[in-house]
Amino acid sequence: MFCEKAMELVRELHRAPEGQLPAFNEDGLRQVLEEMKALYEQNQSDVNEAKSAGRGDLIPTIKFRHCSLLRNRRCTIAYLYDRLLRIRALRWEYGSVLPNALRFHMSAEEMEWFNHYKKSLATYMRSLGGDEGLDITQDVKPPKSLYIEVRCLKDYGEFEVDDGTSVLLKKNSQHFLPRWKCEQLIRQGVLEHVLS
């Protein structure tokens, strides 16, 4: 049936929970592109026949195929664009290093796009706030307090705080640290915010 494979790509993304990235459906995308190529070739031959033989009865069929081509294109672009939006959100959620499980779900082109986005964002952050730059991925939500209590989920080693003191982050140890210093480690799964 016309456009079924393209609609399935969109449904697949719609079924995935917000903030999660399903595996890239290369087979589905290839099938949609093959269908588009076949529709285009059929239209080309019918247009040539309609022009040369003056067959006006082919015009509705040509228009129908053309509308199917446009719909396939819209669905394909929606699929790819939604995936890019999800990948961009993952950069803000996980930082510049994505977990392997997420990278496994991305195509090579999406990984390349993520790396370019990551570099552009880093360049922009370095241009803000003087010599050191400003990390705008920190404190996405306004903090209620500047210090938080955290529990270490895995051995991390020495962690230096702004005042120059070092804290040894060992598994199951609890610490009272500046929020902005440990927010990235919380996202990476090294620390866990202890809510009392």
C-alpha positions, 0 to 999 in steps of 0.5 A, a space after each residue: 500500500 502507498 506510504 504505509 512504510 513511511 507512516 510506520 516510521 513515524 508511528 515507531 517514533 511516536 510509540 517511543 517514550 519522550 526522551 528515549 531514542 529507538 534504534 535507527 530503522 535503516 531497513 524501513 528507511 531504505 524501503 521508503 526510498 525504494 518505494 519513492 524511486 519506483 513511484 517516481 519512475 512510474 510517474 516519469 514513464 506515464 508523463 512521457 506517455 501522456 505527453 507523446 500519446 496525449 493520454 489525459 486519462 493518466 493525469 489522475 494516476 500521476 497526481 496520486 503518485 505525486 501526492 504519495 511521493 510528497 507524503 513519503 518525503 514528509 514522513 521521512 523528514 519528520 522521522 529524521 528531524 524528530 530523531 535529531 531533536 531527541 539526539 540534541 536533547 540527549 546532549 543536554 541530558 547526558 553531557 558530551 559523552 553518551 552511554 554506549 546503549 544510546 550510541 548503539 541506537 544511532 546511525 553513523 550520520 547521527 553520530 557525526 551530527 551529534 559530534 558537530 553539535 557537541 563541538 558547536 555547543 562547546 565553542 559557544 560555551 567557551 565564548 561566554 563568561 571570560 577566560 574559563 567560559 560558562 557551562 550552560 548545560 549546568 543548572 538546567 533547573 534553578 537550584 533550591 540550594 547551592 550544596 546537595 548531599 550525594 551518594 557515590 554509586 561507583 568508585 571514582 577517585 579523587 574529586 577536587 572542589 573549588 576551595 582546593 580540598 579533595 574528596 575521595 569518591 568511593 562506592 556507597 560514601 556520602 558527601 555534601 558537595 556544591 551542586 554545580 560541581 557534581 551535577 555532571 557526575 549525577 548525569 553520568 551515573 557516578 553520583 546519586 542525589 540523596 533526597 532527605 
